[in-house]
Amino acid sequence: MGTEKDDTTLSKQGFFYGMLLLCGLAATLHAGELATLEQAYLQNGADTRQAAYAGQAAQGQLQQLQAMAGWQLYATVSPRWGREGEGANSSGVESTLGISHALLGSRERLQRDVAVAQLQLTQAELRARQSQLVGLQQLRLAYLDYTHATLQLALVHAFLSQQEKAVPHLLARRQQGLVLPSDEQTYLAGISEARLRQALAQAQRSQALQQLRQLTSLPLEEPLQLAAFRGQPASDEQQAILALPALQEPYQRWQQWQQLAQSRWDGINVNVAVGLGQKQDSRGRLYGNNNLQANLSLNLPLALDDYRSGSRQQRLAEADAALLAYEQARQQWQTSREQQQSALRLARLEQQNQGDYLRALQQALFERQLRAQRLPGDTLEQWLAARYRYYRQALAVLAGWQQEQATLVRLAAQGDGIAADAPLPQPLVQPLQQPVSLPESAQKAARAGQRTAVSWGSYVWDSRQALQDPRKVVAAWQRYGVQRVLLGLTAAQIASPRLTADMAGLLDAAHQHGIAVELLLGDSSWIAPDGRAALQVLLQQLATLRMDGLSLDLEIEQLPNWQSRQAVLQQQWLQTLAMAARTAAWPLAATFHHRHLAIPGLGRQLREAGVQRADIMLFSSSTHTVSLGVARATAALDGLPFSMVQSVEKTLPAQESQYQSGTAGLRRMAHALQAAHCHMMFIQDWATLRTLSP
C-alpha cells in the first residue's frame, strides 16, 4: 500500500471517491426516469433511513466520549464526627469543588476510546454507503428486468399478431391431407408457447415494477421510460478500490489500530485535580480559611512491564487482524471484478455469435417470405416455420443482452462506471412485423370457420395424479388440446413438504408442451373482510411455488342470503381480489358468474383491483346464448381479457352441460366463441372431461 503517509492520504481520499461512486454514478445515468428512481431511492429508501439512524447513534456515542476526555467537574463532601481535647465538639463537614483532567496513561486510554468511537462513526458511514450501493444494484437489476420483460412482450406481440392469422389456412390444408397432424400440432404448440411466454413476461414486469416501488417509495405507474446501460471502466484501480466501502472499512480499521499500537504511557495512570476547599462545624459555621487544593494522583501495576507488553501485543494483533481482513477483502474484490469482467467478455462473445445466427435466420425469413408470395405449395408453412425460428432466436438474443446488462450493473458495484444511454435492441421486432398474406383458400377457410383457434383450458380441482405422475397427465392434457390448466390443491397437499418440488416437476413437464399451469383457489368465506386474512396468509405461504398465474374462484352465490345483500358482497369480492393481487406472486385471474357483468364499470373496477383476466361462468349448451354472453362481456369488461367457462358435469341438465354432446359440442362452442371474438374457453372440469372421447 505504500508508506504510512501515502496510506493516510489515500484513506482521506476514500470518502471522496466513495461519494463519486455513490452519487456521481447516479448523476451519469442520463435516462430521465432511471435517474429519478435512483435519486428517490437515495433520498427515501429504507436503507438510507436505517443508515442515518445508525450514523446518529455513532455520532452521539462519539460526543459522549469526547466530553469525558476533557476537563471534568468534581465535588467531594467529607463529614466528621468526634470530640477534641477537654470534650470539645469537633464534628463538621469538609467540602471541595474543583476540576480534574487525565494525564499520561489515563489520557491515552480516553483518547483511545475516542479514536475507537471515531472509527465506529466512520464505519457506520461506510456501511451506510455499502448498503446504498447494494440497494442501487438491486434497483438497476429490477429496472433491467422491467426493460427485458417489456422488450419480450413487444417481440411476442409482433410474433403472435401475424402467426395466428395463418391458423385457418394450415387447418384447411390438413383437412386436404397436405399437412401432417404432427406439423400442425408443432405449429399450434409454438403459438401456445408464445402465449405462455407472454404471461411470464407480464408477471416478470409486474414483479419488477413492484420491487421498484418498494425501493423508491414512489407510486410508479406503467409504462416506464426504458434505457440500456453501457460500461465505463475505472481509469485508476486504486481509486476504484478506495471507492468501495466494503474495502474502506477494514482499511480504516487497520489504520486506526496501527496508530493505537504506539503508546508511551501505557499503564501509568495520572490524574490532576484543582479545587477550592472549605470547612463547616456542626452548627454550619465556616471556620478556617478557604484553601486552594491541587492533587496529583498516580497509579500503575506492580508488574508494569508485563502489562505494557501484553497491551502492546493485543493492539499489534488487532492491527495485524485488521490488515489481514483488508487484504482478504481486496483479494476478494479483485477476484470478483476479474470474474465479472470475464463474464462480460463471454457475454459479448455469445451475443456476437447469437447475433450472427439471428442475421442468418433473418435472411432465411426474408427468402421464405419471397417464396411464399410467389410460389404455391407449402411455402407459406415454411415461411411461418422460419418466423418461429427467428422469433425463438430473437428471444435468445434478448436473454443474452439481459445477461450482458446485468454484468455491467454488477461491475458498477465493483468500482467501474455505468451510464444509461446505450441503444435498446428494438430492431429485433422489425422482421416479425411483415404482414402475412394468406391465399384465397385460407381466407375462405377462415370465413367458413372449419376449425377454431380458440385456446382450451380446464379446471383441475383434484390435482393428486397430476403431481404424482406429471408426464402422464400432461400427455393427456395434450390429447384433449388443453393449453392452460387451473390447478387446485387440498389442505394436505399445501402442508406437504414435497409440494414445491412436485409442483416444479409438473410445471417443467407442462411447459415443455406449451401448457401453462395456474394455481386455483376457491373458498367463499374469503370474500368477507373477517375472512380475508386467511387468504392473505395462504398466498404468502404459497409464494415460493413456481406458477404461471393465480385463479380465484370466489362465488358470492355460495354465501347465505346472498340475493338480499348482493351489492355489498360484490364490493367485498372486489376488495378481496385487490388484496390478493397485492399479495400474490403471480398474475391474477377471477372466476365469476355472468350475472356480475351487470356491475357498473366492472372492467375498470377489476383492472384497478389488479385482475388481469376474467373467467366468466355461463353454463349453456346453446351457442346463441353463449355468443350473447360474449357480447355482454366485451361491453362490460372494456378491454380486459376474458374467457368463457363451459361445463361438462353430468349432474347438470343437458341445456347447461356439454356432457351429452361431448368434445364435439365443445368444438362447436369454440367455433361460436371464435366468431364472437373470444379466444379462450375453460372447461369445468378435468375429472369429467377426461372420460369423454377426444
Phi, psi and omega per residue, in radians:
M1 nan -0.176 -3.141
G2 1.785 -2.880 -3.116
T3 -1.307 2.940 3.128
E4 -1.097 -0.668 3.126
K5 -1.106 -0.759 3.125
D6 -1.087 -0.730 -3.135
D7 -1.076 -0.729 -3.140
T8 -1.106 -0.730 3.125
T9 -1.103 -0.754 -3.140
L10 -1.140 -0.654 -3.140
S11 -1.118 -0.610 3.091
K12 -1.204 -0.560 3.133
Q13 -1.320 -0.331 -3.070
G14 -1.002 -0.771 -3.132
F15 -1.088 -0.727 -3.138
F16 -1.072 -0.838 -3.135
Y17 -1.177 -0.583 3.102
G18 -1.103 -0.723 3.108
M19 -1.163 -0.569 3.040
L20 -1.080 -0.743 -3.124
L21 -1.178 -0.708 -3.050
L22 -1.361 -0.849 -3.061
C23 -1.735 -0.681 -3.078
G24 -1.105 -0.673 3.132
L25 -1.133 -0.716 3.108
A26 -1.070 -0.593 -3.131
A27 -1.218 -0.466 -3.124
T28 -1.466 -0.085 3.131
L29 -1.410 1.690 -2.934
H30 -1.369 -0.239 3.096
A31 -1.182 2.075 -2.993
G32 -0.979 -0.795 -3.078
E33 -1.154 -0.762 -3.112
L34 -1.155 -0.711 3.098
A35 -1.064 -0.682 3.096
T36 -1.121 -0.730 3.131
L37 -1.090 -0.747 -3.096
E38 -1.197 -0.722 3.102
Q39 -1.118 -0.661 3.103
A40 -1.123 -0.679 3.113
Y41 -1.144 -0.790 -3.102
L42 -1.138 -0.456 -3.119
Q43 -1.624 -0.664 -2.965
N44 -2.034 -0.128 -3.044
G45 -1.101 2.613 3.134
A46 -1.067 -0.627 3.117
D47 -1.079 -0.711 3.140
T48 -1.115 -0.776 3.140
R49 -1.147 -0.722 3.130
Q50 -1.110 -0.709 3.121
A51 -1.133 -0.644 3.117
A52 -1.101 -0.715 3.118
Y53 -1.116 -0.747 3.133
A54 -1.114 -0.691 3.103
G55 -1.148 -0.680 3.112
Q56 -1.125 -0.685 3.117
A57 -1.128 -0.760 3.125
A58 -1.140 -0.659 3.118
Q59 -1.143 -0.693 3.101
G60 -1.115 -0.698 3.108
Q61 -1.135 -0.697 3.128
L62 -1.094 -0.756 3.136
Q63 -1.080 -0.678 3.102
Q64 -1.063 -0.829 -3.090
L65 -1.200 -0.640 3.093
Q66 -1.099 -0.678 3.105
A67 -1.154 -0.669 -3.132
M68 -1.244 -0.401 -3.103
A69 -1.420 -0.170 -3.125
G70 -1.674 -2.757 3.093
W71 -1.160 2.506 -3.134
Q72 -2.210 2.473 3.067
L73 -1.457 2.369 3.095
Y74 -2.356 2.750 3.100
A75 -2.535 2.467 3.084
T76 -2.258 2.521 3.074
V77 -2.310 2.152 -3.096
S78 -2.178 1.795 3.078
P79 -1.333 2.598 3.096
R80 -2.222 2.467 3.054
W81 -2.272 2.480 3.069
G82 2.553 -3.134 3.134
R83 -2.242 2.623 3.089
E84 -1.694 -2.950 -3.141
G85 -0.990 2.606 3.140
E86 1.046 0.416 3.021
G87 1.357 0.225 3.129
A88 -1.195 2.462 -3.133
N89 -1.325 2.161 3.130
S90 -1.972 0.250 3.139
S91 -1.219 2.616 3.139
G92 3.030 -2.904 -3.103
V93 -2.363 2.309 3.009
E94 -1.946 2.253 -3.094
S95 -2.300 2.654 3.133
T96 -2.417 2.406 3.061
L97 -2.246 2.236 -3.099
G98 -2.900 -2.904 3.124
I99 -2.241 2.655 -3.117
S100 -2.381 2.802 -3.128
H101 -2.607 2.469 3.129
A102 -1.430 2.534 3.119
L103 -2.257 2.848 3.012
L104 0.914 -2.153 -3.051
G105 -1.102 -0.668 3.110
S106 -1.074 -0.747 3.128
R107 -1.158 -0.723 3.116
E108 -1.062 -0.690 -3.141
R109 -1.120 -0.758 3.093
L110 -1.136 -0.663 3.118
Q111 -1.159 -0.601 3.068
R112 -1.121 -0.716 3.106
D113 -1.070 -0.718 3.104
V114 -1.130 -0.740 -3.139
A115 -1.110 -0.707 3.102
V116 -1.121 -0.710 3.104
A117 -1.121 -0.681 3.082
Q118 -1.095 -0.694 3.100
L119 -1.111 -0.735 3.128
Q120 -1.106 -0.657 3.086
L121 -1.132 -0.788 3.115
T122 -1.064 -0.743 -3.132
Q123 -1.180 -0.591 3.057
A124 -1.083 -0.722 3.093
E125 -1.133 -0.699 3.133
L126 -1.163 -0.733 3.116
R127 -1.137 -0.603 3.085
A128 -1.108 -0.781 3.113
R129 -1.121 -0.692 3.130
Q130 -1.127 -0.738 3.109
S131 -1.086 -0.691 3.119
Q132 -1.208 -0.617 3.077
L133 -1.106 -0.749 3.098
V134 -1.094 -0.742 3.112
G135 -1.107 -0.704 3.084
L136 -1.092 -0.684 3.109
Q137 -1.121 -0.751 3.109
Q138 -1.084 -0.704 -3.141
L139 -1.127 -0.772 -3.124
R140 -1.147 -0.673 3.118
L141 -1.179 -0.665 3.083
A142 -1.140 -0.712 3.079
Y143 -1.088 -0.681 3.101
L144 -1.142 -0.726 3.101
D145 -1.058 -0.727 3.111
Y146 -1.087 -0.784 -3.136
T147 -1.110 -0.792 -3.129
H148 -1.073 -0.770 3.140
A149 -1.112 -0.686 3.127
T150 -1.124 -0.725 3.112
L151 -1.178 -0.649 3.072
Q152 -1.079 -0.771 -3.132
L153 -1.073 -0.697 3.096
A154 -1.101 -0.697 -3.134
L155 -1.180 -0.786 3.139
V156 -1.116 -0.737 3.134
H157 -1.074 -0.760 3.125
A158 -1.099 -0.638 3.133
F159 -1.222 -0.863 -3.047
L160 -1.231 -0.596 -3.035
S161 -1.036 -0.522 3.135
Q162 -1.794 -0.631 -3.035
Q163 -1.115 -0.668 -3.092
E164 -1.212 -0.380 -3.141
K165 -1.147 -0.414 -3.069
A166 -1.564 -0.047 -3.091
V167 -1.019 -0.853 3.141
P168 -1.017 -0.652 3.122
H169 -1.085 -0.792 -3.129
L170 -1.157 -0.663 3.136
L171 -1.183 -0.659 3.093
A172 -1.133 -0.719 3.126
R173 -1.190 -0.554 3.082
R174 -1.150 -0.736 3.122
Q175 -1.094 -0.464 3.080
Q176 -1.455 -0.023 -3.136
G177 1.391 0.298 -3.088
L178 -1.706 -0.164 3.127
V179 -2.257 2.269 3.115
L180 -1.182 2.518 3.092
P181 -1.001 -0.620 3.139
S182 -1.162 -0.641 3.099
D183 -1.164 -0.708 3.089
E184 -1.085 -0.753 -3.132
Q185 -1.121 -0.691 3.105
T186 -1.090 -0.718 3.137
Y187 -1.127 -0.821 3.139
L188 -1.151 -0.609 3.084
A189 -1.114 -0.606 3.084
G190 -1.104 -0.694 3.092
I191 -1.162 -0.728 3.116
S192 -1.103 -0.704 3.118
E193 -1.097 -0.656 3.124
A194 -1.181 -0.671 3.089
R195 -1.139 -0.694 3.084
L196 -1.107 -0.749 3.086
R197 -1.036 -0.675 3.128
Q198 -1.094 -0.780 3.133
A199 -1.134 -0.712 3.138
L200 -1.147 -0.710 3.128
A201 -1.160 -0.665 3.088
Q202 -1.099 -0.711 3.110
A203 -1.152 -0.719 3.123
Q204 -1.086 -0.744 -3.126
R205 -1.171 -0.679 3.117
S206 -1.130 -0.746 3.129
Q207 -1.146 -0.712 3.124
A208 -1.118 -0.711 3.122
L209 -1.125 -0.698 3.113
Q210 -1.111 -0.702 3.111
Q211 -1.135 -0.687 3.085
L212 -1.100 -0.675 3.093
R213 -1.095 -0.748 -3.123
Q214 -1.144 -0.693 -3.086
L215 -1.272 -0.605 -3.027
T216 -1.756 -0.258 -3.050
S217 1.038 0.527 3.110
L218 -1.892 2.507 3.087
P219 -1.412 1.231 -3.025
L220 -1.218 2.491 3.085
E221 -2.218 2.597 3.103
E222 -1.407 2.707 -0.065
P223 -1.544 2.629 3.033
L224 -1.548 2.698 3.003
Q225 -1.212 2.460 -3.073
L226 -1.849 2.571 3.076
A227 -2.645 2.698 3.103
A228 -1.984 2.729 -3.075
F229 -1.667 2.644 2.895
R230 -2.336 2.564 -3.055
G231 -1.484 2.659 3.047
Q232 -2.317 1.555 -3.076
P233 -1.011 2.525 3.130
A234 -1.133 2.347 -3.128
S235 -1.371 -0.447 -3.082
D236 -2.237 2.009 -3.107
E237 -1.089 -0.661 -3.134
Q238 -1.111 -0.684 3.084
Q239 -1.135 -0.681 3.107
A240 -1.092 -0.687 3.134
I241 -1.116 -0.867 -3.070
L242 -1.239 -0.287 3.112
A243 -1.362 -0.239 -3.041
L244 -1.644 2.061 3.126
P245 -1.045 -0.566 -3.132
A246 -1.098 -0.444 3.064
L247 -1.637 -0.584 -3.115
Q248 -1.145 -0.603 -3.084
E249 -1.093 -0.933 3.092
P250 -1.166 -0.513 3.120
Y251 -1.142 -0.797 3.130
Q252 -1.129 -0.672 3.138
R253 -1.118 -0.698 3.107
W254 -1.115 -0.805 3.133
Q255 -1.024 -0.741 -3.106
Q256 -1.138 -0.770 -3.116
W257 -1.214 -0.494 3.043
Q258 -1.083 -0.749 3.124
Q259 -1.205 -0.679 -3.130
L260 -1.234 -0.346 -3.127
A261 -1.205 -0.308 -3.113
Q262 -1.718 2.022 -3.110
S263 -2.516 2.231 3.135
R264 -1.567 -0.509 -2.973
W265 -2.074 0.449 -3.082
D266 -1.025 2.216 3.105
G267 1.563 -0.268 3.141
I268 -1.729 1.720 -3.017
N269 -1.735 2.127 -3.089
V270 -2.284 2.406 3.037
N271 -2.289 2.418 3.068
V272 -1.972 2.420 -3.123
A273 -2.396 2.410 3.098
V274 -2.244 2.232 -3.093
G275 -2.655 3.010 3.133
L276 -2.050 2.158 -3.067
G277 -1.911 2.695 3.066
Q278 -2.593 2.829 -3.107
K279 -2.209 2.512 3.070
Q280 -2.282 2.484 3.072
D281 -1.506 -3.055 -3.048
S282 -1.171 -0.312 3.102
R283 -1.654 0.104 3.111
G284 1.456 0.199 -3.136
R285 -1.584 2.387 3.095
L286 -1.304 2.428 3.040
Y287 -2.470 2.799 -3.042
G288 1.280 -3.113 -3.136
N289 -1.785 2.491 2.979
N290 -1.087 2.317 -3.079
N291 -2.171 2.509 3.074
L292 -1.455 2.223 -3.081
Q293 -2.033 2.463 3.058
A294 -2.309 2.164 -3.112
N295 -2.118 2.451 3.047
L296 -2.226 2.002 -3.113
S297 -1.905 2.494 -3.108
L298 -2.360 2.302 2.968
N299 -2.519 2.496 3.131
L300 -2.708 2.656 3.125
P301 -1.200 2.604 3.092
L302 -1.106 -0.666 3.097
A303 -1.615 1.133 -3.050
L304 -1.092 -0.721 -3.114
D305 -1.096 -0.721 3.120
D306 -1.119 -0.730 3.140
Y307 -1.073 -0.839 -3.103
R308 -1.141 -0.690 3.130
S309 -1.114 -0.790 3.131
G310 -1.136 -0.700 3.136
S311 -1.110 -0.766 3.127
R312 -1.148 -0.710 3.122
Q313 -1.050 -0.718 3.128
Q314 -1.093 -0.810 -3.079
R315 -1.209 -0.654 3.085
L316 -1.126 -0.690 3.115
A317 -1.118 -0.708 3.088
E318 -1.085 -0.719 3.118
A319 -1.135 -0.748 3.125
D320 -1.120 -0.716 3.122
A321 -1.114 -0.706 3.112
A322 -1.141 -0.695 3.100
L323 -1.110 -0.749 3.123
L324 -1.088 -0.736 3.118
A325 -1.085 -0.691 3.115
Y326 -1.134 -0.802 -3.135
E327 -1.091 -0.710 3.110
Q328 -1.116 -0.771 3.115
A329 -1.081 -0.673 3.136
R330 -1.165 -0.731 3.111
Q331 -1.137 -0.720 3.102
Q332 -1.094 -0.714 3.105
W333 -1.087 -0.794 -3.140
Q334 -1.070 -0.758 3.136
T335 -1.111 -0.804 -3.130
S336 -1.099 -0.725 -3.128
R337 -1.144 -0.722 3.106
E338 -1.121 -0.684 3.118
Q339 -1.124 -0.751 3.131
Q340 -1.160 -0.675 3.095
Q341 -1.137 -0.706 3.079
S342 -1.121 -0.733 3.110
A343 -1.091 -0.627 3.118
L344 -1.164 -0.757 3.108
R345 -1.072 -0.769 -3.141
L346 -1.138 -0.711 3.135
A347 -1.095 -0.668 -3.140
R348 -1.265 -0.626 3.038
L349 -1.107 -0.766 3.109
E350 -1.103 -0.696 3.088
Q351 -1.060 -0.703 3.126
Q352 -1.114 -0.777 3.133
N353 -1.145 -0.769 3.128
Q354 -1.106 -0.668 3.115
G355 -1.141 -0.692 3.088
D356 -1.058 -0.764 -3.141
Y357 -1.164 -0.667 3.125
L358 -1.114 -0.701 3.122
R359 -1.133 -0.633 3.084
A360 -1.137 -0.727 3.113
L361 -1.191 -0.580 3.094
Q362 -1.140 -0.696 3.093
Q363 -1.145 -0.727 3.106
A364 -1.109 -0.672 3.109
L365 -1.095 -0.744 3.117
F366 -1.091 -0.749 -3.132
E367 -1.152 -0.747 3.123
R368 -1.120 -0.609 3.112
Q369 -1.121 -0.763 3.109
L370 -1.075 -0.740 3.132
R371 -1.136 -0.696 -3.124
A372 -1.148 -0.523 -3.132
Q373 -1.360 -0.384 -2.972
R374 -2.034 -0.417 -3.006
L375 -2.069 2.549 3.066
P376 -1.415 -3.032 3.096
G377 1.622 -2.524 -3.054
D378 -1.657 0.385 -3.098
T379 -1.148 -0.563 3.113
L380 -1.156 -0.721 3.091
E381 -1.070 -0.704 3.132
Q382 -1.148 -0.650 3.102
W383 -1.155 -0.748 3.116
L384 -1.100 -0.681 3.088
A385 -1.133 -0.643 3.103
A386 -1.170 -0.644 3.078
R387 -1.068 -0.738 -3.123
Y388 -1.140 -0.740 3.119
R389 -1.102 -0.728 3.103
Y390 -1.110 -0.754 3.140
Y391 -1.034 -0.806 -3.141
R392 -1.112 -0.689 3.129
Q393 -1.223 -0.615 3.085
A394 -1.111 -0.647 3.046
L395 -1.084 -0.718 3.119
A396 -1.124 -0.681 3.102
V397 -1.130 -0.712 3.097
L398 -1.089 -0.721 3.121
A399 -1.113 -0.707 3.088
G400 -1.141 -0.665 3.083
W401 -1.090 -0.732 3.109
Q402 -1.081 -0.707 3.129
Q403 -1.098 -0.736 3.105
E404 -1.104 -0.758 3.141
Q405 -1.119 -0.725 3.128
A406 -1.116 -0.633 3.107
T407 -1.150 -0.687 3.079
L408 -1.083 -0.696 3.118
V409 -1.115 -0.744 -3.130
R410 -1.209 -0.603 3.069
L411 -1.147 -0.572 3.111
A412 -1.111 -0.501 3.085
A413 -1.418 -0.062 3.085
Q414 -1.800 0.153 3.070
G415 1.937 -0.176 3.081
D416 -1.398 2.969 3.130
G417 -1.704 2.970 3.116
I418 -2.679 2.533 3.087
A419 -2.407 2.526 -3.081
A420 -1.789 1.072 3.129
D421 -2.360 0.379 3.077
A422 -1.453 2.679 -3.127
P423 -1.262 2.550 3.058
L424 -1.386 2.656 3.140
P425 -1.386 0.977 -3.096
Q426 -1.209 -0.582 -3.058
P427 -1.055 -0.148 -3.117
L428 -1.053 -0.567 -3.038
V429 -1.451 -0.255 -3.007
Q430 -1.057 -0.806 3.141
P431 -1.105 -0.374 -3.131
L432 -1.514 -0.128 -3.088
Q433 -1.575 -0.014 3.074
Q434 -1.194 2.228 -3.084
P435 -1.159 2.557 3.072
V436 -1.510 2.102 3.120
S437 -1.702 1.892 -3.106
L438 -1.495 2.493 3.025
P439 -1.163 2.874 -3.079
E440 -1.039 -0.619 -3.132
S441 -1.091 -0.655 3.136
A442 -1.220 -0.662 3.127
Q443 -1.142 -0.664 3.078
K444 -1.141 -0.705 3.141
A445 -1.097 -0.663 3.138
A446 -1.171 -0.710 -3.137
R447 -1.194 -0.624 3.139
A448 -1.298 -0.327 3.125
G449 1.142 0.737 -3.102
Q450 -1.096 -0.431 3.094
R451 -2.722 2.556 -3.042
T452 -1.694 2.600 3.035
A453 -1.756 0.268 3.116
V454 -1.225 2.307 3.129
S455 -1.355 2.502 3.119
W456 -1.826 2.397 3.012
G457 -2.295 2.949 -3.101
S458 -2.563 2.483 2.966
Y459 -1.392 2.261 3.104
V460 -2.149 1.517 -3.104
W461 -1.254 -0.640 3.119
D462 -1.721 1.809 -3.018
S463 -1.819 0.206 -3.045
R464 -1.057 -0.856 -3.110
Q465 -1.166 -0.638 -3.132
A466 -1.085 -0.671 -3.140
L467 -1.370 -0.506 -3.124
Q468 -1.412 -0.663 -3.102
D469 -2.373 1.254 -2.986
P470 -1.096 -0.656 -3.074
R471 -1.137 -0.716 -3.140
K472 -1.137 -0.792 -3.101
V473 -1.209 -0.705 3.107
V474 -1.068 -0.700 3.090
A475 -1.069 -0.661 3.093
A476 -1.171 -0.750 3.081
W477 -0.997 -0.701 -3.126
Q478 -1.119 -0.710 -3.124
R479 -1.079 -0.569 -3.139
Y480 -1.591 0.074 3.102
G481 1.313 0.315 3.141
V482 -1.297 2.199 -3.100
Q483 -1.983 -0.192 3.102
R484 -2.582 2.335 -3.056
V485 -2.122 2.343 2.998
L486 -1.803 1.930 -2.905
L487 -1.843 2.108 3.112
G488 -1.567 2.774 3.122
L489 -2.324 2.500 3.032
T490 -1.547 2.937 3.107
A491 -1.077 -0.653 3.121
A492 -1.138 -0.695 3.117
Q493 -1.155 -0.699 -3.135
I494 -1.110 -0.621 -3.121
A495 -1.416 -0.170 -3.074
S496 -1.259 2.353 3.088
P497 -1.210 -0.227 -3.129
R498 -1.597 -0.003 -3.020
L499 -1.038 -0.814 -3.088
T500 -1.060 -0.807 -3.129
A501 -1.177 -0.753 -3.134
D502 -1.124 -0.696 -3.136
M503 -1.182 -0.663 3.104
A504 -1.095 -0.710 3.101
G505 -1.109 -0.694 3.109
L506 -1.143 -0.779 -3.128
L507 -1.144 -0.670 3.101
D508 -1.058 -0.792 3.138
A509 -1.139 -0.715 -3.125
A510 -1.190 -0.746 -3.105
H511 -1.146 -0.531 3.097
Q512 -1.062 -0.415 -3.124
H513 -1.972 0.320 3.054
G514 1.242 0.457 -3.134
I515 -1.856 2.232 3.099
A516 -1.607 2.576 -3.114
V517 -2.226 2.093 3.096
E518 -1.907 2.637 3.071
L519 -1.391 2.254 -3.100
L520 -1.941 2.116 3.109
L521 -2.259 2.467 3.137
G522 -2.713 2.031 3.076
D523 -2.731 1.965 -3.047
S524 -1.130 -0.318 3.123
S525 -1.181 -0.288 3.132
W526 -1.321 -0.217 -3.070
I527 -1.207 -0.760 -3.102
A528 -1.184 2.617 -3.121
P529 -0.980 -0.634 -3.105
D530 -1.329 -0.179 3.083
G531 -1.812 -0.084 -3.043
R532 -1.188 -0.586 -3.108
A533 -1.099 -0.587 3.134
A534 -1.102 -0.708 3.085
L535 -1.148 -0.714 3.141
Q536 -1.079 -0.773 3.116
V537 -1.087 -0.720 -3.131
L538 -1.129 -0.738 3.134
L539 -1.123 -0.687 3.097
Q540 -1.147 -0.632 3.129
Q541 -1.165 -0.614 -3.070
L542 -1.648 0.119 -3.010
A543 -1.102 -0.387 -3.102
T544 -1.418 -0.146 -3.133
L545 -1.246 2.502 3.022
R546 -1.508 1.850 3.126
M547 -2.266 2.756 3.114
D548 -1.595 -0.079 3.124
G549 2.993 3.048 3.086
L550 -2.200 2.243 3.098
S551 -2.052 2.122 3.132
L552 -1.851 2.058 3.087
D553 -1.811 1.466 -3.090
L554 -1.940 1.858 -3.015
E555 -1.853 2.004 3.105
I556 -1.150 -0.375 -3.126
E557 -1.148 -0.272 3.115
Q558 -1.520 -0.068 -3.135
L559 -1.594 2.595 -3.127
P560 -1.152 2.467 3.079
N561 0.974 0.654 -3.048
W562 -1.187 -0.517 -3.104
Q563 -1.110 -0.664 -3.074
S564 -1.325 -0.281 3.138
R565 -2.282 0.627 -3.055
Q566 -1.063 -0.767 -3.087
A567 -1.115 -0.737 3.134
V568 -1.144 -0.768 -3.129
L569 -1.118 -0.633 3.124
Q570 -1.124 -0.684 3.098
Q571 -1.194 -0.698 3.076
Q572 -1.113 -0.647 3.077
W573 -1.060 -0.784 3.107
L574 -1.121 -0.665 3.121
Q575 -1.168 -0.661 3.087
T576 -1.151 -0.700 3.090
L577 -1.075 -0.718 3.135
A578 -1.096 -0.744 3.095
M579 -1.088 -0.741 -3.140
A580 -1.120 -0.687 3.133
A581 -1.123 -0.646 3.115
R582 -1.247 -0.559 -3.017
T583 -1.568 -0.675 -2.991
A584 -1.202 2.675 3.137
A585 -1.629 0.114 -3.049
W586 -2.367 2.845 3.063
P587 -1.055 2.531 -3.016
L588 -1.846 2.335 2.964
A589 -2.117 2.626 -3.101
A590 -2.179 2.244 3.035
T591 -1.680 2.314 3.119
F592 -2.740 2.799 3.127
H593 -1.249 2.673 -3.051
H594 -1.110 -0.359 3.138
R595 -1.104 -0.402 3.109
H596 -1.156 -0.280 -3.136
L597 -1.120 -0.260 3.122
A598 -1.410 -0.141 3.122
I599 -1.124 2.195 3.137
P600 -1.061 2.338 3.104
G601 1.095 0.596 -3.051
L602 -1.058 -0.794 -3.111
G603 -1.034 -0.776 3.121
R604 -1.107 -0.773 -3.110
Q605 -1.143 -0.691 3.096
L606 -1.148 -0.718 3.138
R607 -1.136 -0.716 3.104
E608 -1.155 -0.522 3.099
A609 -1.316 -0.210 3.127
G610 1.717 0.158 3.113
V611 -1.338 2.316 -3.100
Q612 -1.876 -0.176 3.067
R613 -2.709 2.453 3.078
A614 -1.903 2.289 3.093
D615 -1.964 1.902 -2.935
I616 -1.749 2.090 3.130
M617 -1.460 1.929 3.042
L618 -2.344 1.533 -3.048
F619 -1.406 1.798 3.132
S620 -2.729 2.411 3.067
S621 -1.548 0.013 3.130
S622 -1.553 2.067 3.114
T623 -1.131 -0.548 3.129
H624 -1.154 -0.777 -3.138
T625 -1.096 -0.766 -3.119
V626 -1.182 -0.667 3.113
S627 -1.093 -0.681 3.057
L628 -1.117 -0.662 3.089
G629 -1.103 -0.653 3.095
V630 -1.113 -0.722 3.117
A631 -1.101 -0.737 3.101
R632 -1.104 -0.738 -3.125
A633 -1.133 -0.701 3.141
T634 -1.068 -0.707 -3.137
A635 -1.286 -0.678 -3.042
A636 -1.353 -0.559 -3.007
L637 -1.598 -0.187 2.956
D638 0.916 0.893 3.056
G639 1.622 -0.140 3.100
L640 -1.230 2.238 3.111
P641 -0.988 2.464 -3.131
F642 -2.576 2.841 3.050
S643 -2.284 2.850 3.023
M644 -1.886 2.419 -3.101
V645 -1.818 2.181 3.093
Q646 -1.954 2.718 -3.106
S647 -2.007 2.516 2.981
V648 -2.104 0.357 -3.115
E649 -1.209 2.271 -3.072
K650 -1.375 -0.178 3.121
T651 -1.441 -0.229 -3.126
L652 -1.527 2.738 3.067
P653 -1.081 2.753 -3.079
A654 -1.079 -0.524 -3.141
Q655 -1.306 -0.163 3.133
E656 -1.977 -0.180 -3.047
S657 -2.298 2.585 3.085
Q658 -1.634 0.264 -3.050
Y659 -1.077 -0.783 -3.087
Q660 -1.253 -0.652 3.139
S661 -1.421 -0.301 3.041
G662 1.194 -2.714 -3.092
T663 -1.182 -0.416 3.073
A664 -1.122 -0.724 3.080
G665 -1.147 -0.640 3.086
L666 -1.128 -0.664 3.123
R667 -1.184 -0.670 3.077
R668 -1.082 -0.714 3.120
M669 -1.143 -0.654 3.115
A670 -1.113 -0.676 3.063
H671 -1.052 -0.748 -3.140
A672 -1.143 -0.687 3.108
L673 -1.119 -0.709 3.122
Q674 -1.109 -0.730 3.126
A675 -1.110 -0.514 3.127
A676 -1.569 0.093 3.099
H677 1.195 0.642 2.973
C678 -1.942 2.232 -2.947
H679 -1.933 0.198 -3.121
M680 -2.509 2.364 3.103
M681 -2.359 2.186 3.049
F682 -1.801 2.567 -3.078
I683 -2.044 2.299 -3.101
Q684 -1.927 1.891 -0.131
D685 -2.381 -3.024 -3.016
W686 -1.145 -0.576 -3.086
A687 -1.007 -0.601 3.106
T688 -1.606 -0.661 -3.109
L689 -0.992 -0.680 -3.088
R690 -1.214 -0.257 3.098
T691 -1.490 -0.201 3.136
L692 -1.531 2.762 3.125
S693 -1.304 2.313 3.114
P694 -1.067 nan nan
